[in-house]
Amino acid sequence: MTEIPGLAGLVAPLEAGQFFADVLGKAPRRFPGEKGRFASLLPWPELDRVLRQHRLEFPRLRLALDGDVVPAHTYTEMVSTRRNGLVPRVLSAPFAEHLRAGATLVVDSVNELVDEVGELASRLEHDLRERIQVNLYAGWGTTHGFDVHWDDHDAFIIQLSGRKRWRLHGVTRPSPLQRDVELPERPEGDPYDDFLLEDGDVLYLPRGHWHDVSAVGEESLHLTIGFNAATGVDLVAWLADQLRSDELFRTDLPRFAGPDARAERAEALRSRLAELTAGDVVSRFLDDRDAQAPAQTRVGLPWAATADLLPPDDDFEVRLLVPRAALVDGDGTVALFGAGKRLVFADAARPVLAALLGCAPQPFKVLADAAPGVPPETVRALLRELVVQGLVARA
């Protein structure tokens, strides 16, 4: 069975708490690892299967060479189907020819195509409390797929096979955004760090750090795990959405009134904003951000399509589909927040819900044993309700 790492496994020997305190959002950091430790996440035959069995349209599947995108029509063809019109298909010979010529293969959101990578993304979303996207990069030549650039998201790079040359050029604008008032200036001079990321190594790269990557004449396969940490701009946007429920903020501004009326309205708005931002507004925003994060797609067929929702025996596993879900205790109750929903249960359900929060699949028998005194059929009823709500599925 493939061992799927979480954050602690990627940043070891650094502890996760140290990573959050000293590294996250601050500076790149390499974490050397044993060769082959990530090989089972996405072996080469699995990549072949993805290319063979999925209709991957450009730009989700693309080739890049010397900083430019290779035209998709040179290695794919559009095939007619009976119901879906034209769909793309990779042409094996020209596709491989581009790769031999030094092109880099990129597949976006590979976490939606490969179970093990999806499990990795789920665990990291649980640990980092942000949405995760995993892209795949494969190269064989000595050229670079992309010119020196910066990204608007933080990333972990996991070297699955082979090695890749990385050159880091520093930051020219701290904490740049995708929608920003200005772009970072291109760095001048030589990179400040130039190294090979080896099989089993992990690199953390905060957003805004200029870098370029190139193959070294041998196979290289790596995953880039991207995530956008919440910013103050996100908080203000969230606050603006909350203000739509307030009549004062929905009311037209006094454009044609005199200075006194405008000043009075400005003071009323400032006063109301002060009330709304009093206390720990950062925690309120982050908690709501987690609670609104969407559920992952997993249906749990065939049972989810039946009246029983779950298998009749006890030998099955379920998993929570909201990695950032949270439990909040009430007066004799416990509330589960996730995917924009708030479900309230009796306090006796807490041990079962807590066992599900870790994101890993849980055997029904373990969940039934987690709540002493609660009949197994009651635990089953709880899980059925979570299935109906789209928060749990048979693993």
BALOBA-1460 file (C-alpha; in Angstrom, 3 decimals):
// residues 395
<rec num="1" residu="m" x="0.000" y="0.000" z="0.000"/>
<rec num="2" residu="t" x="1.322" y="3.443" z="-0.962"/>
<rec num="3" residu="e" x="2.271" y="5.584" z="2.012"/>
<rec num="4" residu="i" x="0.845" y="9.047" z="1.392"/>
<rec num="5" residu="p" x="2.729" y="11.846" z="3.158"/>
<rec num="6" residu="g" x="1.152" y="14.830" z="4.832"/>
<rec num="7" residu="l" x="2.866" y="18.130" z="5.559"/>
<rec num="8" residu="a" x="5.000" y="16.583" z="8.310"/>
<rec num="9" residu="g" x="6.348" y="14.022" z="5.850"/>
<rec num="10" residu="l" x="7.330" y="16.693" z="3.337"/>
<rec num="11" residu="v" x="9.161" y="19.040" z="5.712"/>
<rec num="12" residu="a" x="10.895" y="16.483" z="7.960"/>
<rec num="13" residu="p" x="13.147" y="16.689" z="9.905"/>
<rec num="14" residu="l" x="11.622" y="20.126" z="10.494"/>
<rec num="15" residu="e" x="8.469" y="19.917" z="12.570"/>
<rec num="16" residu="a" x="5.265" y="21.283" z="11.061"/>
<rec num="17" residu="g" x="5.045" y="23.970" z="13.739"/>
<rec num="18" residu="q" x="8.563" y="25.144" z="12.912"/>
<rec num="19" residu="f" x="7.699" y="25.213" z="9.234"/>
<rec num="20" residu="f" x="4.676" y="27.447" z="9.885"/>
<rec num="21" residu="a" x="6.667" y="29.754" z="12.154"/>
<rec num="22" residu="d" x="9.954" y="30.060" z="10.273"/>
<rec num="23" residu="v" x="9.480" y="29.086" z="6.628"/>
<rec num="24" residu="l" x="5.908" y="29.446" z="5.318"/>
<rec num="25" residu="g" x="5.629" y="32.570" z="3.180"/>
<rec num="26" residu="k" x="9.159" y="33.678" z="4.042"/>
<rec num="27" residu="a" x="11.889" y="31.899" z="2.097"/>
<rec num="28" residu="p" x="12.566" y="28.838" z="-0.073"/>
<rec num="29" residu="r" x="13.722" y="25.713" z="1.751"/>
<rec num="30" residu="r" x="14.984" y="22.363" z="0.484"/>
<rec num="31" residu="f" x="14.172" y="19.147" z="2.319"/>
<rec num="32" residu="p" x="16.434" y="16.289" z="1.146"/>
<rec num="33" residu="g" x="14.971" y="12.810" z="1.154"/>
<rec num="34" residu="e" x="15.710" y="9.198" z="0.381"/>
<rec num="35" residu="k" x="15.730" y="8.243" z="-3.282"/>
<rec num="36" residu="g" x="12.506" y="6.565" z="-4.400"/>
<rec num="37" residu="r" x="10.403" y="7.597" z="-1.408"/>
<rec num="38" residu="f" x="7.766" y="9.231" z="-3.646"/>
<rec num="39" residu="a" x="7.998" y="6.851" z="-6.613"/>
<rec num="40" residu="s" x="4.693" y="5.100" z="-5.881"/>
<rec num="41" residu="l" x="2.722" y="8.361" z="-5.913"/>
<rec num="42" residu="l" x="2.833" y="8.498" z="-9.691"/>
<rec num="43" residu="p" x="5.051" y="5.927" z="-11.465"/>
<rec num="44" residu="w" x="5.719" y="6.249" z="-15.189"/>
<rec num="45" residu="p" x="3.148" y="3.552" z="-16.163"/>
<rec num="46" residu="e" x="0.487" y="5.544" z="-14.329"/>
<rec num="47" residu="l" x="1.364" y="8.638" z="-16.356"/>
<rec num="48" residu="d" x="1.061" y="6.523" z="-19.514"/>
<rec num="49" residu="r" x="-2.401" y="5.441" z="-18.351"/>
<rec num="50" residu="v" x="-3.478" y="9.047" z="-17.783"/>
<rec num="51" residu="l" x="-2.390" y="10.026" z="-21.291"/>
<rec num="52" residu="r" x="-4.095" y="6.997" z="-22.774"/>
<rec num="53" residu="q" x="-7.416" y="7.051" z="-20.944"/>
<rec num="54" residu="h" x="-8.232" y="10.751" z="-20.459"/>
<rec num="55" residu="r" x="-9.322" y="13.406" z="-22.914"/>
<rec num="56" residu="l" x="-7.000" y="16.188" z="-21.840"/>
<rec num="57" residu="e" x="-7.577" y="19.397" z="-23.740"/>
<rec num="58" residu="f" x="-5.029" y="22.193" z="-24.045"/>
<rec num="59" residu="p" x="-3.944" y="23.912" z="-21.812"/>
<rec num="60" residu="r" x="-4.572" y="21.241" z="-19.186"/>
<rec num="61" residu="l" x="-2.151" y="19.051" z="-21.112"/>
<rec num="62" residu="r" x="0.596" y="21.026" z="-22.816"/>
<rec num="63" residu="l" x="4.216" y="20.936" z="-23.921"/>
<rec num="64" residu="a" x="6.695" y="23.767" z="-23.343"/>
<rec num="65" residu="l" x="10.115" y="24.331" z="-24.887"/>
<rec num="66" residu="d" x="12.630" y="27.142" z="-24.286"/>
<rec num="67" residu="g" x="10.021" y="29.331" z="-22.628"/>
<rec num="68" residu="d" x="7.376" y="28.887" z="-25.329"/>
<rec num="69" residu="v" x="4.292" y="26.685" z="-25.552"/>
<rec num="70" residu="v" x="4.448" y="24.033" z="-28.276"/>
<rec num="71" residu="p" x="1.349" y="24.312" z="-30.534"/>
<rec num="72" residu="a" x="-1.082" y="21.595" z="-29.478"/>
<rec num="73" residu="h" x="-2.062" y="20.748" z="-33.040"/>
<rec num="74" residu="t" x="1.460" y="19.406" z="-33.657"/>
<rec num="75" residu="y" x="0.989" y="16.482" z="-31.259"/>
<rec num="76" residu="t" x="-2.792" y="16.013" z="-30.897"/>
<rec num="77" residu="e" x="-5.711" y="15.435" z="-33.201"/>
<rec num="78" residu="m" x="-9.403" y="16.092" z="-32.754"/>
<rec num="79" residu="v" x="-11.439" y="12.895" z="-32.988"/>
<rec num="80" residu="s" x="-15.148" y="12.826" z="-33.737"/>
<rec num="81" residu="t" x="-17.436" y="11.020" z="-31.307"/>
<rec num="82" residu="r" x="-21.096" y="10.134" z="-31.636"/>
<rec num="83" residu="r" x="-22.363" y="12.395" z="-28.865"/>
<rec num="84" residu="n" x="-19.621" y="14.749" z="-27.741"/>
<rec num="85" residu="g" x="-18.451" y="16.260" z="-31.007"/>
<rec num="86" residu="l" x="-14.693" y="16.600" z="-31.351"/>
<rec num="87" residu="v" x="-12.409" y="15.513" z="-28.507"/>
<rec num="88" residu="p" x="-8.573" y="15.638" z="-28.328"/>
<rec num="89" residu="r" x="-6.325" y="12.602" z="-28.627"/>
<rec num="90" residu="v" x="-2.567" y="12.518" z="-28.194"/>
<rec num="91" residu="l" x="-0.635" y="11.348" z="-31.257"/>
<rec num="92" residu="s" x="2.046" y="9.069" z="-29.862"/>
<rec num="93" residu="a" x="4.792" y="9.587" z="-32.474"/>
<rec num="94" residu="p" x="4.892" y="13.413" z="-32.722"/>
<rec num="95" residu="f" x="4.230" y="13.715" z="-28.991"/>
<rec num="96" residu="a" x="7.282" y="11.589" z="-28.177"/>
<rec num="97" residu="e" x="9.308" y="13.426" z="-30.832"/>
<rec num="98" residu="h" x="8.712" y="16.744" z="-29.060"/>
<rec num="99" residu="l" x="9.778" y="15.171" z="-25.771"/>
<rec num="100" residu="r" x="12.985" y="13.814" z="-27.356"/>
<rec num="101" residu="a" x="13.660" y="17.328" z="-28.653"/>
<rec num="102" residu="g" x="13.630" y="18.634" z="-25.099"/>
<rec num="103" residu="a" x="10.025" y="19.681" z="-24.502"/>
<rec num="104" residu="t" x="8.590" y="19.567" z="-20.986"/>
<rec num="105" residu="l" x="5.258" y="17.799" z="-20.473"/>
<rec num="106" residu="v" x="2.795" y="19.543" z="-18.161"/>
<rec num="107" residu="v" x="-0.486" y="18.102" z="-16.862"/>
<rec num="108" residu="d" x="-2.566" y="20.384" z="-14.651"/>
<rec num="109" residu="s" x="-4.701" y="19.153" z="-11.731"/>
<rec num="110" residu="v" x="-3.268" y="15.651" z="-11.849"/>
<rec num="111" residu="n" x="-4.718" y="15.201" z="-8.346"/>
<rec num="112" residu="e" x="-8.074" y="14.720" z="-10.109"/>
<rec num="113" residu="l" x="-6.669" y="11.955" z="-12.320"/>
<rec num="114" residu="v" x="-4.542" y="9.803" z="-9.996"/>
<rec num="115" residu="d" x="-5.909" y="8.503" z="-6.684"/>
<rec num="116" residu="e" x="-2.616" y="8.611" z="-4.783"/>
<rec num="117" residu="v" x="-1.967" y="12.211" z="-5.811"/>
<rec num="118" residu="g" x="-5.551" y="13.082" z="-4.904"/>
<rec num="119" residu="e" x="-5.000" y="11.597" z="-1.457"/>
<rec num="120" residu="l" x="-1.824" y="13.667" z="-1.101"/>
<rec num="121" residu="a" x="-3.736" y="16.827" z="-2.035"/>
<rec num="122" residu="s" x="-6.485" y="16.007" z="0.464"/>
<rec num="123" residu="r" x="-4.027" y="15.556" z="3.323"/>
<rec num="124" residu="l" x="-2.186" y="18.757" z="2.492"/>
<rec num="125" residu="e" x="-5.443" y="20.708" z="2.300"/>
<rec num="126" residu="h" x="-6.224" y="19.406" z="5.786"/>
<rec num="127" residu="d" x="-2.785" y="20.473" z="7.065"/>
<rec num="128" residu="l" x="-2.395" y="23.789" z="5.231"/>
<rec num="129" residu="r" x="-6.090" y="24.813" z="5.393"/>
<rec num="130" residu="e" x="-6.048" y="25.990" z="1.779"/>
<rec num="131" residu="r" x="-7.214" y="24.627" z="-1.558"/>
<rec num="132" residu="i" x="-4.588" y="22.461" z="-3.269"/>
<rec num="133" residu="q" x="-3.827" y="21.934" z="-6.959"/>
<rec num="134" residu="v" x="-1.138" y="19.495" z="-8.108"/>
<rec num="135" residu="n" x="0.477" y="19.828" z="-11.552"/>
<rec num="136" residu="l" x="2.852" y="17.334" z="-13.135"/>
<rec num="137" residu="y" x="6.063" y="18.157" z="-15.021"/>
<rec num="138" residu="a" x="8.127" y="15.642" z="-16.964"/>
<rec num="139" residu="g" x="11.259" y="16.325" z="-19.004"/>
<rec num="140" residu="w" x="14.187" y="14.512" z="-20.596"/>
<rec num="141" residu="g" x="16.387" y="17.018" z="-22.446"/>
<rec num="142" residu="t" x="18.789" y="19.767" z="-21.395"/>
<rec num="143" residu="t" x="16.597" y="22.766" z="-22.236"/>
<rec num="144" residu="h" x="14.251" y="24.612" z="-19.912"/>
<rec num="145" residu="g" x="10.521" y="24.454" z="-20.407"/>
<rec num="146" residu="f" x="9.808" y="27.914" z="-18.988"/>
<rec num="147" residu="d" x="11.888" y="31.086" z="-18.821"/>
<rec num="148" residu="v" x="12.721" y="32.740" z="-15.503"/>
<rec num="149" residu="h" x="9.411" y="33.584" z="-13.860"/>
<rec num="150" residu="w" x="7.539" y="34.000" z="-10.583"/>
<rec num="151" residu="d" x="4.288" y="32.390" z="-9.438"/>
<rec num="152" residu="d" x="1.359" y="33.980" z="-7.629"/>
<rec num="153" residu="h" x="1.010" y="30.960" z="-5.320"/>
<rec num="154" residu="d" x="3.175" y="29.091" z="-2.851"/>
<rec num="155" residu="a" x="4.334" y="25.647" z="-3.930"/>
<rec num="156" residu="f" x="5.891" y="22.418" z="-2.775"/>
<rec num="157" residu="i" x="7.892" y="20.638" z="-5.448"/>
<rec num="158" residu="i" x="8.235" y="16.875" z="-5.004"/>
<rec num="159" residu="q" x="10.865" y="15.183" z="-7.157"/>
<rec num="160" residu="l" x="9.392" y="11.785" z="-8.005"/>
<rec num="161" residu="s" x="12.060" y="10.510" z="-10.372"/>
<rec num="162" residu="g" x="15.366" y="11.748" z="-11.789"/>
<rec num="163" residu="r" x="16.519" y="15.246" z="-11.036"/>
<rec num="164" residu="k" x="16.061" y="18.841" z="-12.184"/>
<rec num="165" residu="r" x="18.214" y="21.955" z="-12.067"/>
<rec num="166" residu="w" x="16.717" y="24.867" z="-10.160"/>
<rec num="167" residu="r" x="18.007" y="28.418" z="-10.146"/>
<rec num="168" residu="l" x="16.551" y="30.914" z="-7.662"/>
<rec num="169" residu="h" x="16.747" y="34.646" z="-8.374"/>
<rec num="170" residu="g" x="15.138" y="36.225" z="-5.342"/>
<rec num="171" residu="v" x="12.179" y="38.562" z="-4.845"/>
<rec num="172" residu="t" x="11.654" y="41.939" z="-6.543"/>
<rec num="173" residu="r" x="8.194" y="42.638" z="-5.077"/>
<rec num="174" residu="p" x="7.224" y="41.124" z="-1.717"/>
<rec num="175" residu="s" x="3.986" y="39.124" z="-1.678"/>
<rec num="176" residu="p" x="2.774" y="39.877" z="-5.218"/>
<rec num="177" residu="l" x="-0.810" y="39.041" z="-6.136"/>
<rec num="178" residu="q" x="-2.440" y="37.635" z="-9.242"/>
<rec num="179" residu="r" x="-4.479" y="40.842" z="-9.483"/>
<rec num="180" residu="d" x="-1.989" y="43.463" z="-8.393"/>
<rec num="181" residu="v" x="-1.427" y="47.172" z="-8.985"/>
<rec num="182" residu="e" x="1.968" y="46.488" z="-10.556"/>
<rec num="183" residu="l" x="4.078" y="43.541" z="-11.643"/>
<rec num="184" residu="p" x="7.393" y="42.548" z="-10.065"/>
<rec num="185" residu="e" x="10.432" y="43.783" z="-11.959"/>
<rec num="186" residu="r" x="12.529" y="41.131" z="-13.654"/>
<rec num="187" residu="p" x="15.606" y="40.302" z="-11.556"/>
<rec num="188" residu="e" x="19.052" y="41.288" z="-12.763"/>
<rec num="189" residu="g" x="22.323" y="39.427" z="-12.441"/>
<rec num="190" residu="d" x="23.056" y="35.810" z="-11.627"/>
<rec num="191" residu="p" x="20.819" y="33.588" z="-9.455"/>
<rec num="192" residu="y" x="21.644" y="33.483" z="-5.795"/>
<rec num="193" residu="d" x="21.178" y="29.706" z="-5.635"/>
<rec num="194" residu="d" x="21.770" y="27.015" z="-8.262"/>
<rec num="195" residu="f" x="21.180" y="23.368" z="-7.328"/>
<rec num="196" residu="l" x="19.900" y="19.972" z="-8.424"/>
<rec num="197" residu="l" x="16.669" y="18.730" z="-6.889"/>
<rec num="198" residu="e" x="17.241" y="14.990" z="-6.561"/>
<rec num="199" residu="d" x="14.871" y="12.031" z="-6.519"/>
<rec num="200" residu="g" x="13.149" y="12.067" z="-3.102"/>
<rec num="201" residu="d" x="13.812" y="15.759" z="-2.400"/>
<rec num="202" residu="v" x="11.194" y="18.414" z="-1.632"/>
<rec num="203" residu="l" x="11.463" y="22.147" z="-2.308"/>
<rec num="204" residu="y" x="9.200" y="24.776" z="-0.774"/>
<rec num="205" residu="l" x="8.923" y="27.985" z="-2.820"/>
<rec num="206" residu="p" x="6.881" y="30.988" z="-1.606"/>
<rec num="207" residu="r" x="5.043" y="33.093" z="-4.138"/>
<rec num="208" residu="g" x="6.932" y="35.913" z="-5.824"/>
<rec num="209" residu="h" x="10.323" y="34.163" z="-5.867"/>
<rec num="210" residu="w" x="11.769" y="34.309" z="-9.368"/>
<rec num="211" residu="h" x="13.120" y="30.971" z="-10.610"/>
<rec num="212" residu="d" x="13.851" y="28.912" z="-13.672"/>
<rec num="213" residu="v" x="14.029" y="25.147" z="-14.028"/>
<rec num="214" residu="s" x="15.757" y="22.971" z="-16.609"/>
<rec num="215" residu="a" x="16.326" y="19.293" z="-17.288"/>
<rec num="216" residu="v" x="19.861" y="17.900" z="-17.131"/>
<rec num="217" residu="g" x="19.822" y="15.385" z="-19.962"/>
<rec num="218" residu="e" x="18.044" y="12.622" z="-18.080"/>
<rec num="219" residu="e" x="14.508" y="11.766" z="-17.111"/>
<rec num="220" residu="s" x="12.806" y="13.978" z="-14.569"/>
<rec num="221" residu="l" x="9.322" y="13.744" z="-13.107"/>
<rec num="222" residu="h" x="8.087" y="16.084" z="-10.430"/>
<rec num="223" residu="l" x="4.863" y="17.367" z="-8.897"/>
<rec num="224" residu="t" x="4.212" y="21.011" z="-8.124"/>
<rec num="225" residu="i" x="1.701" y="21.400" z="-5.294"/>
<rec num="226" residu="g" x="0.284" y="24.908" z="-5.434"/>
<rec num="227" residu="f" x="-1.797" y="26.770" z="-2.866"/>
<rec num="228" residu="n" x="-2.778" y="30.382" z="-2.196"/>
<rec num="229" residu="a" x="-2.559" y="31.448" z="1.421"/>
<rec num="230" residu="a" x="-5.267" y="33.821" z="2.650"/>
<rec num="231" residu="t" x="-4.289" y="37.500" z="2.543"/>
<rec num="232" residu="g" x="-5.623" y="40.756" z="3.924"/>
<rec num="233" residu="v" x="-7.115" y="41.466" z="0.496"/>
<rec num="234" residu="d" x="-9.090" y="38.221" z="0.795"/>
<rec num="235" residu="l" x="-10.315" y="39.299" z="4.227"/>
<rec num="236" residu="v" x="-11.534" y="42.651" z="2.893"/>
<rec num="237" residu="a" x="-13.317" y="40.933" z="-0.024"/>
<rec num="238" residu="w" x="-14.994" y="38.559" z="2.454"/>
<rec num="239" residu="l" x="-15.991" y="41.502" z="4.641"/>
<rec num="240" residu="a" x="-17.520" y="43.247" z="1.625"/>
<rec num="241" residu="d" x="-19.673" y="40.181" z="1.008"/>
<rec num="242" residu="q" x="-20.813" y="40.208" z="4.638"/>
<rec num="243" residu="l" x="-21.834" y="43.857" z="4.292"/>
<rec num="244" residu="r" x="-24.464" y="43.000" z="1.696"/>
<rec num="245" residu="s" x="-26.737" y="41.946" z="4.571"/>
<rec num="246" residu="d" x="-26.459" y="45.418" z="6.135"/>
<rec num="247" residu="e" x="-29.000" y="47.989" z="4.886"/>
<rec num="248" residu="l" x="-26.622" y="50.849" z="5.669"/>
<rec num="249" residu="f" x="-24.120" y="49.546" z="3.132"/>
<rec num="250" residu="r" x="-26.778" y="48.651" z="0.553"/>
<rec num="251" residu="t" x="-28.201" y="52.163" z="0.611"/>
<rec num="252" residu="d" x="-27.147" y="54.576" z="-2.133"/>
<rec num="253" residu="l" x="-24.430" y="57.033" z="-1.197"/>
<rec num="254" residu="p" x="-25.584" y="60.678" z="-0.981"/>
<rec num="255" residu="r" x="-23.937" y="61.760" z="-4.236"/>
<rec num="256" residu="f" x="-26.095" y="64.842" z="-4.688"/>
<rec num="257" residu="a" x="-26.325" y="65.857" z="-1.022"/>
<rec num="258" residu="g" x="-24.298" y="68.554" z="0.663"/>
<rec num="259" residu="p" x="-21.001" y="68.149" z="2.576"/>
<rec num="260" residu="d" x="-22.716" y="67.676" z="5.938"/>
<rec num="261" residu="a" x="-24.846" y="64.776" z="4.696"/>
<rec num="262" residu="r" x="-21.823" y="63.121" z="3.081"/>
<rec num="263" residu="a" x="-19.788" y="63.523" z="6.255"/>
<rec num="264" residu="e" x="-22.623" y="62.079" z="8.337"/>
<rec num="265" residu="r" x="-22.851" y="59.030" z="6.055"/>
<rec num="266" residu="a" x="-19.074" y="58.560" z="6.111"/>
<rec num="267" residu="e" x="-19.074" y="58.576" z="9.891"/>
<rec num="268" residu="a" x="-21.939" y="56.054" z="10.005"/>
<rec num="269" residu="l" x="-20.059" y="53.736" z="7.652"/>
<rec num="270" residu="r" x="-16.813" y="54.053" z="9.635"/>
<rec num="271" residu="s" x="-18.646" y="53.333" z="12.873"/>
<rec num="272" residu="r" x="-20.351" y="50.254" z="11.455"/>
<rec num="273" residu="l" x="-17.063" y="48.978" z="9.976"/>
<rec num="274" residu="a" x="-15.423" y="49.393" z="13.370"/>
<rec num="275" residu="e" x="-18.120" y="47.228" z="14.931"/>
<rec num="276" residu="l" x="-17.773" y="44.538" z="12.267"/>
<rec num="277" residu="t" x="-13.982" y="44.403" z="12.526"/>
<rec num="278" residu="a" x="-13.864" y="44.476" z="16.338"/>
<rec num="279" residu="g" x="-12.397" y="41.470" z="18.117"/>
<rec num="280" residu="d" x="-10.592" y="38.707" z="16.276"/>
<rec num="281" residu="v" x="-11.876" y="39.379" z="12.764"/>
<rec num="282" residu="v" x="-8.947" y="37.407" z="11.303"/>
<rec num="283" residu="s" x="-10.032" y="34.220" z="13.071"/>
<rec num="284" residu="r" x="-13.654" y="34.754" z="12.075"/>
<rec num="285" residu="f" x="-12.622" y="35.146" z="8.445"/>
<rec num="286" residu="l" x="-10.328" y="32.105" z="8.431"/>
<rec num="287" residu="d" x="-12.941" y="29.927" z="10.156"/>
<rec num="288" residu="d" x="-15.555" y="30.922" z="7.596"/>
<rec num="289" residu="r" x="-13.082" y="30.376" z="4.741"/>
<rec num="290" residu="d" x="-12.548" y="26.813" z="5.965"/>
<rec num="291" residu="a" x="-16.264" y="26.219" z="6.476"/>
<rec num="292" residu="q" x="-17.066" y="27.362" z="2.920"/>
<rec num="293" residu="a" x="-14.348" y="25.267" z="1.242"/>
<rec num="294" residu="p" x="-16.031" y="22.890" z="-1.233"/>
<rec num="295" residu="a" x="-16.284" y="19.149" z="-0.759"/>
<rec num="296" residu="q" x="-14.189" y="16.844" z="-2.902"/>
<rec num="297" residu="t" x="-15.833" y="14.726" z="-5.567"/>
<rec num="298" residu="r" x="-16.431" y="11.136" z="-4.498"/>
<rec num="299" residu="v" x="-19.855" y="9.571" z="-4.932"/>
<rec num="300" residu="g" x="-19.472" y="6.154" z="-3.306"/>
<rec num="301" residu="l" x="-21.160" y="4.043" z="-5.952"/>
<rec num="302" residu="p" x="-23.012" y="1.776" z="-6.109"/>
<rec num="303" residu="w" x="-24.426" y="2.261" z="-2.628"/>
<rec num="304" residu="a" x="-24.901" y="6.037" z="-2.720"/>
<rec num="305" residu="a" x="-27.424" y="5.529" z="-5.520"/>
<rec num="306" residu="t" x="-29.538" y="3.142" z="-3.408"/>
<rec num="307" residu="a" x="-31.961" y="3.741" z="-0.566"/>
<rec num="308" residu="d" x="-29.496" y="2.142" z="1.879"/>
<rec num="309" residu="l" x="-26.710" y="4.623" z="0.968"/>
<rec num="310" residu="l" x="-24.103" y="2.332" z="2.592"/>
<rec num="311" residu="p" x="-23.254" y="-1.384" z="2.333"/>
<rec num="312" residu="p" x="-25.405" y="-3.638" z="4.564"/>
<rec num="313" residu="d" x="-22.453" y="-5.337" z="6.265"/>
<rec num="314" residu="d" x="-19.923" y="-3.676" z="8.574"/>
<rec num="315" residu="d" x="-16.833" y="-4.296" z="6.422"/>
<rec num="316" residu="f" x="-16.579" y="-0.952" z="4.646"/>
<rec num="317" residu="e" x="-14.750" y="2.341" z="5.003"/>
<rec num="318" residu="v" x="-15.959" y="5.911" z="4.683"/>
<rec num="319" residu="r" x="-14.140" y="9.186" z="4.369"/>
<rec num="320" residu="l" x="-14.942" y="12.827" z="5.030"/>
<rec num="321" residu="l" x="-14.942" y="14.840" z="1.792"/>
<rec num="322" residu="v" x="-14.212" y="18.216" z="3.395"/>
<rec num="323" residu="p" x="-10.560" y="18.275" z="4.556"/>
<rec num="324" residu="r" x="-10.984" y="21.634" z="6.284"/>
<rec num="325" residu="a" x="-14.169" y="20.766" z="8.205"/>
<rec num="326" residu="a" x="-14.415" y="21.875" z="11.825"/>
<rec num="327" residu="l" x="-16.370" y="20.845" z="14.908"/>
<rec num="328" residu="v" x="-17.892" y="23.407" z="17.265"/>
<rec num="329" residu="d" x="-19.317" y="22.316" z="20.609"/>
<rec num="330" residu="g" x="-22.646" y="23.667" z="21.798"/>
<rec num="331" residu="d" x="-24.886" y="23.092" z="24.786"/>
<rec num="332" residu="g" x="-25.212" y="19.308" z="24.572"/>
<rec num="333" residu="t" x="-24.624" y="19.423" z="20.824"/>
<rec num="334" residu="v" x="-21.803" y="19.387" z="18.330"/>
<rec num="335" residu="a" x="-21.905" y="21.204" z="14.971"/>
<rec num="336" residu="l" x="-20.017" y="20.107" z="11.875"/>
<rec num="337" residu="f" x="-19.052" y="22.956" z="9.544"/>
<rec num="338" residu="g" x="-18.024" y="22.110" z="5.981"/>
<rec num="339" residu="a" x="-18.813" y="22.846" z="2.330"/>
<rec num="340" residu="g" x="-20.940" y="25.815" z="3.385"/>
<rec num="341" residu="k" x="-23.125" y="23.687" z="5.662"/>
<rec num="342" residu="r" x="-23.722" y="23.591" z="9.405"/>
<rec num="343" residu="l" x="-25.052" y="20.271" z="10.684"/>
<rec num="344" residu="v" x="-25.944" y="19.954" z="14.355"/>
<rec num="345" residu="f" x="-25.916" y="16.598" z="16.154"/>
<rec num="346" residu="a" x="-26.223" y="15.358" z="19.703"/>
<rec num="347" residu="d" x="-22.976" y="15.534" z="21.647"/>
<rec num="348" residu="a" x="-22.711" y="11.725" z="21.565"/>
<rec num="349" residu="a" x="-21.813" y="12.006" z="17.855"/>
<rec num="350" residu="r" x="-18.638" y="13.954" z="18.592"/>
<rec num="351" residu="p" x="-16.220" y="10.976" z="18.804"/>
<rec num="352" residu="v" x="-17.420" y="9.687" z="15.430"/>
<rec num="353" residu="l" x="-17.141" y="13.091" z="13.773"/>
<rec num="354" residu="a" x="-13.727" y="13.709" z="15.328"/>
<rec num="355" residu="a" x="-12.445" y="10.394" z="13.969"/>
<rec num="356" residu="l" x="-13.504" y="11.453" z="10.475"/>
<rec num="357" residu="l" x="-11.717" y="14.829" z="10.610"/>
<rec num="358" residu="g" x="-8.275" y="13.377" z="9.972"/>
<rec num="359" residu="c" x="-9.132" y="12.974" z="6.275"/>
<rec num="360" residu="a" x="-8.028" y="9.335" z="6.065"/>
<rec num="361" residu="p" x="-10.545" y="6.557" z="5.277"/>
<rec num="362" residu="q" x="-12.103" y="5.134" z="8.436"/>
<rec num="363" residu="p" x="-13.518" y="1.613" z="8.858"/>
<rec num="364" residu="f" x="-17.121" y="1.581" z="10.002"/>
<rec num="365" residu="k" x="-16.211" y="-0.731" z="12.873"/>
<rec num="366" residu="v" x="-13.661" y="1.806" z="14.159"/>
<rec num="367" residu="l" x="-16.237" y="4.579" z="14.014"/>
<rec num="368" residu="a" x="-18.824" y="2.427" z="15.788"/>
<rec num="369" residu="d" x="-16.319" y="1.662" z="18.558"/>
<rec num="370" residu="a" x="-15.388" y="5.365" z="18.875"/>
<rec num="371" residu="a" x="-18.713" y="6.158" z="20.539"/>
<rec num="372" residu="p" x="-19.270" y="3.790" z="23.494"/>
<rec num="373" residu="g" x="-22.903" y="3.392" z="24.376"/>
<rec num="374" residu="v" x="-24.104" y="4.484" z="20.938"/>
<rec num="375" residu="p" x="-25.695" y="1.616" z="18.978"/>
<rec num="376" residu="p" x="-23.964" y="0.816" z="15.648"/>
<rec num="377" residu="e" x="-27.218" y="1.481" z="13.799"/>
<rec num="378" residu="t" x="-27.236" y="5.014" z="15.212"/>
<rec num="379" residu="v" x="-23.685" y="5.528" z="13.932"/>
<rec num="380" residu="r" x="-24.831" y="4.177" z="10.583"/>
<rec num="381" residu="a" x="-27.742" y="6.656" z="10.574"/>
<rec num="382" residu="l" x="-25.304" y="9.496" z="11.265"/>
<rec num="383" residu="l" x="-23.132" y="8.438" z="8.336"/>
<rec num="384" residu="r" x="-26.179" y="8.133" z="6.085"/>
<rec num="385" residu="e" x="-27.093" y="11.739" z="6.843"/>
<rec num="386" residu="l" x="-23.555" y="12.849" z="6.013"/>
<rec num="387" residu="v" x="-23.744" y="10.916" z="2.736"/>
<rec num="388" residu="v" x="-26.999" y="12.653" z="1.854"/>
<rec num="389" residu="q" x="-25.369" y="16.017" z="2.597"/>
<rec num="390" residu="g" x="-22.414" y="15.187" z="0.346"/>
<rec num="391" residu="l" x="-19.907" y="15.345" z="3.199"/>
<rec num="392" residu="v" x="-19.062" y="11.641" z="3.454"/>
<rec num="393" residu="a" x="-18.692" y="8.846" z="0.914"/>
<rec num="394" residu="r" x="-17.777" y="5.187" z="1.000"/>
<rec num="395" residu="a" x="-14.005" y="5.045" z="0.497"/>
